């Protein structure tokens, strides 16, 4: 990396962390720096995560984002992105989230995994991903942008840790290789009213494909997915506004439901 870019990357990482801390959004990176390269955006993300870890945070997994056509169309992008999950982001099903702690939150329903074995390397396959998974579960991801609005590019999202704010994990069940996760149909309800649906195949054709994509991307940085990691495969529907006074719930035929209360 060009050492002349290091101060700028660190400055942008600090600005994003400050925006989250103070709940005061900043202008998007691409508004201020046209042509932002994706690799530079990932360096900003990494710098912010490093500051979090230095402050005591612990990495517990990764997320693949914008993996469905619905999300790509909503965001105006044509490729996935990825972010890092830290311990303070994770909530258990039934938890309560205070809306005012975030800025512009939205919510997504996803199929997620916990790995039993490491998964890494440029030749990672769907079969390797299937063998690496220990447990599967439904999750709600709360996304938020530290920028002034949701009119952002994939580079902006990447720099902002793929817009990840919170992850609500449903009960985990042992993964069975015969599970047809592509056909698993998720129903998302808000205050008891179904508002969206989506099947696992909306995520790159199969949720396990998100693990493969992540392993390939992380390999470019000499990293990979680790045993014990939680991995979000990406939303099966377009994201929904998250408002105070709502209870969001997702259920599917073969996986336990997950719920979040917002005050």
Secondary structure, DSSP 8 states (H G I E B T S, - for coil): --GGGHHHHHHHHHHHHHHHHHT--B--HHHHSTT--HHHHHHHHHHHHHHHHHTT--EEEEEEES-SHHHHHHHT-SS-EEEEEEGGGEEETT-EE-GGGSSS-EEEEEEEEEESS-B-STT--HHHHHHHEEEEEEEEEEE--SBSSS---HHHHHHTGGGEEEEEE---EE--TT--GGG-EEEEEETTEEEEEEEGGGTTTSHHHHHHHHHHHHHTTT--B-TT-EEEEEESS--EE--TT-EEEEE-SSS--EEEEE-
